[in-house]
Amino acid sequence: MLETLLTMQKRHNASPHILRLGRLFCETVLIEVEDQSFYLQFRDGQLISVTPGPSAKTPWRFALRTDRQALEAFWEPLPAPGFHDIFGLVKIGRGRIDGDILALVKNLRFFKEFMALGRPAANGEQPA
């Protein structure tokens, strides 16, 4: 999972479009997949660090919690209905969003496009 997130970090920071969308986003986001936690620290739209957790000392603004199978289905090239979107995961009971929902909604397109970076690229590149 960490390798995929690091690959997403590289793809994210190389994407002018996504950087433009998140240019005002300066938050720490918790991604929790079963028993693994990862803190993604964004500054001015750039993902500056991916830190494995858990850590009671690391504050986060909002969290996306899901299971490994659901996240792998989300990252398929053409996800099945319900797995195509982070709110789809919540709707089918395979995900949960906690924390400051307003911070997420204000930056929804940015965060959704960031999470989609785990999907294979159009050039056939596979995420790690």
NORGIHU-V64748 format. One record per residue. N is the residue number from 1. SS is DSSP state (hx for helix, st for strand, lp for the rest). PHI is phi in radians with two decimals (none if undefined). D_LAST is the distance of its C-alpha to the last C-alpha in Angstrom with 2 decimals. Layout:
{{N/SS/PHI/D_LAST} {N/SS/PHI/D_LAST}}
This chain:
{{1/lp/none/8.11} {2/hx/-1.06/8.72} {3/hx/-1.06/5.44} {4/hx/-1.11/4.67} {5/hx/-1.13/8.25} {6/hx/-1.19/8.34} {7/hx/-1.13/6.40} {8/hx/-1.09/8.87} {9/hx/-1.06/11.48} {10/hx/-1.11/11.39} {11/hx/-1.14/11.64} {12/hx/-1.10/14.21} {13/hx/-1.22/16.29} {14/lp/-1.72/16.49} {15/lp/-1.90/17.83} {16/hx/-1.02/21.62} {17/hx/-1.08/22.09} {18/hx/-1.23/20.02} {19/hx/-1.07/21.46} {20/hx/-1.15/24.86} {21/hx/-1.06/24.42} {22/lp/-1.79/23.63} {23/lp/-1.00/26.02} {24/lp/-1.85/28.10} {25/lp/-1.58/25.44} {26/lp/-2.32/25.73} {27/lp/-2.56/24.57} {28/st/-1.91/22.45} {29/st/-2.04/20.56} {30/st/-1.72/19.70} {31/st/-1.93/16.81} {32/st/-2.08/17.78} {33/st/-2.12/16.00} {34/lp/0.92/18.62} {35/lp/-1.69/19.39} {36/st/-1.88/16.62} {37/st/-2.16/17.48} {38/st/-2.41/15.84} {39/st/-1.80/18.12} {40/st/-1.82/17.10} {41/st/-1.79/19.93} {42/st/-1.84/20.80} {43/st/-2.36/23.72} {44/lp/0.90/25.30} {45/lp/1.51/22.24} {46/st/-1.57/19.90} {47/st/-1.48/17.25} {48/st/-1.60/18.67} {49/st/-2.76/17.05} {50/st/-2.16/14.67} {51/st/-2.04/16.72} {52/st/-1.15/16.27} {53/lp/-2.20/19.48} {54/lp/-1.43/21.77} {55/lp/-2.57/24.45} {56/lp/-1.29/27.83} {57/lp/-1.66/28.44} {58/lp/-1.69/25.68} {59/lp/-1.33/27.11} {60/lp/-2.36/25.05} {61/lp/-1.52/26.39} {62/st/-2.58/24.70} {63/st/-2.28/22.22} {64/st/-1.98/20.04} {65/st/-2.06/20.15} {66/st/-2.73/18.74} {67/lp/-1.81/17.66} {68/hx/-1.04/14.33} {69/hx/-1.09/15.54} {70/hx/-1.16/16.73} {71/hx/-1.19/13.58} {72/hx/-1.12/11.66} {73/hx/-1.17/14.78} {74/hx/-1.09/14.72} {75/lp/-1.55/11.36} {76/lp/-1.15/12.87} {77/lp/-0.98/14.06} {78/lp/-2.23/17.56} {79/lp/-1.10/17.70} {80/lp/-1.20/20.90} {81/lp/-0.93/23.67} {82/lp/1.63/23.18} {83/lp/-1.80/19.39} {84/lp/-1.44/19.50} {85/lp/-2.64/20.36} {86/hx/-1.12/20.26} {87/hx/-1.30/24.00} {88/hx/-1.11/23.65} {89/hx/-1.06/21.77} {90/hx/-1.15/24.74} {91/hx/-1.08/27.26} {92/lp/-1.56/26.18} {93/lp/1.40/26.11} {94/lp/-1.88/22.40} {95/st/-2.64/21.91} {96/st/-2.54/24.10} {97/st/-2.04/24.56} {98/st/-2.14/26.69} {99/st/1.68/28.34} {100/lp/-1.42/29.61} {101/hx/-1.13/29.09} {102/hx/-1.11/31.01} {103/hx/-1.10/28.46} {104/hx/-1.18/25.79} {105/hx/-1.10/28.18} {106/hx/-1.11/29.24} {107/lp/-2.14/25.69} {108/hx/-1.06/24.55} {109/hx/-1.08/23.49} {110/hx/-1.00/21.52} {111/hx/-1.20/19.66} {112/hx/-1.09/19.11} {113/hx/-1.21/17.72} {114/hx/-1.10/15.43} {115/hx/-1.10/14.11} {116/hx/-1.23/13.76} {117/hx/-1.16/11.21} {118/hx/-1.33/8.52} {119/lp/-1.40/10.07} {120/lp/-1.01/9.60} {121/lp/-1.30/11.76} {122/lp/-1.07/15.21} {123/lp/-1.45/14.75} {124/lp/1.58/12.50} {125/lp/-1.11/9.27} {126/lp/-1.73/6.36} {127/lp/-1.19/3.80} {128/lp/-1.18/0.00}}
